[in-house]
Amino acid sequence: MTTPQPDIQLVTDPAPCFALRQAVFVDEQGFDAEAEFDALDAQAEHLLARLDGRPVGTARLLVDGDAGRIGRICVSRDCRGTGLGAALVEAGAARLQARGFTRIVLGAQVRAMGFYETLGFTACGSEYDDEGVPHREMERRV
C-alpha cells in the first residue's frame, strides 16, 4: 500500500478526534468510553489527520512533567499500515519539540512497541495494565 499524504493539523474543535477515538478504542478495541474521554482532553492539543478531507487519524499532546506526551494515537482501520500512524507520531513529536521538549513519552500497547521502536522510542519503566491491555511507557530523546 502506498503512503498517503495526510493533512495533519492542530484543531480547536476536537469532535472529529473524539469520533475517531470512539470508533477505534471504544467500539473496536473495547475500551471503556468513560475512561477514554477524560479530563486531560481539555488540557490537550489535538492533532487530526485528514485524507481527502476525511478524518482518518488523531493524537493528543500533553505536558507530562519535563516531557511532552503523545497519547490516544489512533488510525482508522482502512488507513492502517499506510504510514499514517508514523506521520501522526512525527507530527506530534515535532510540535512538542517546537515547544522546547527534549523528551517525548508515550504509553504503548505492548503489541505495538515494535512500531514505536522504528520511530526511535525505547521502553522505560515496567509493563502496566490499562483496561486489560498490557502497556509500557516509551520515550524518545531529541
N, C-alpha and C positions, 0 to 999 in steps of 0.2 A: 504494500500500500504506500502511496506517495505521501510525503509530509505535507500537510495542509499549511496554508499561510494564514494563521488566525490573526484576528484583530483583538489584541488584549489590552484592556483599558481599566483604570480605576473607575468605579461607578459610585454615584451618590445615592442611587436607589438600588439597594441590594435585592429587590424582589426576584429578578431573574436568577441571581446566585442562589437564593433560598429555594427556588423551584428546582434547580439542578440538584442541590443537596438533598432535597426531599426525594427526588426520583432515584438518586444513586444510593445514598446512605440509609434512608428510611425504607423506601419501597423495595429496592433491590437487595440491599445487604442486611436489612432487618434491624438497624439501629433504632433506638427509641427517639421519637421526634422531640420529646421534651428535653432530652439530653443533647440532641443535635443542635438545637437552636437555643443558645444560652446567652447570658448577659454579656459575654465577650463580643458578641456580634455588634453591639452598639459602640464598642471601643475600636473595632477593627476597621481597616481599609479593605475593601472588597475588590478583587480582580475578576473581570468577566471576559471570557474568550468567546468570540463570535466567528462563525464561518458563514459567509454569505448572509450576514445579519442575524443568524440563528444562534442563540446561546448554546454553547457546547461544553464549556468548562469554567471552573471557578476555583478560587483560593482566597483565603483571608490572611491578612497580615496584621501582626500584633507586636507590641513591645513586651519582651519577657526578660525582665532584669536588664542585663547588659547585652542581651541578644535580640535580634529580630526573629520572630517566629512566623513560619509559613504553616498554615493549617487548613483543614477542611478542603483539601485538594481533591477535586473530582472532575471526571471527564465523562460525557455521555457515552453510553455503550457503543454507539455507532462510530465514535471517533477514537476509541482506544486502540493503541498500537500504531498510531499515526505520528507520534512525536508531540502531540498537543500537550500531554501531561508534562513533558520535559520543558516545553515552551512556557507553560504556566509557572513552573518552579523557577526557571531562569528569570522570567519577568518579575516574580516576587522577590527573588534574591537581588536583582538589580535595583528595584525600588528600595529595599531595605538598606543596601549598600549606599545608595544615594542619600539616605537619611543618616549615614555615618556608622552603621553597624558593621563590625568586622567579624561577627559570629552570627551565623544563621542556623536556627534549630527547627526541628520538626519532629512530630511523633508519627513514626511509620508503622503501618501494619507489617508484621514480621514477613509476611509473604511478599511484600513489595520492597523489602530492603535492598535487594539487588538492583532494582531500578534506581533508587536514590544513590546507591554507591556509584553507579555510572555517571552521576551528576556531581560527584566529589564529596558526598556526605559519608561520614563514618559513624558507626554505632558508638553510643556512650550511655552509660547507665544500664540498669537491669531491665529485663523484659517485664512488662506490666499488662494487666488485663483491662481492656476497655470494652465493656458490654459483651464479654465472652470472646473477644477477638484479641489475640496476642499482638502487642505493640512494643516498640522500642524507640527510645529517643535517639536522634541522629543529629550531627552537627557538621557544618562546613565553615571553615575559617577563611576569610578573604583578606 
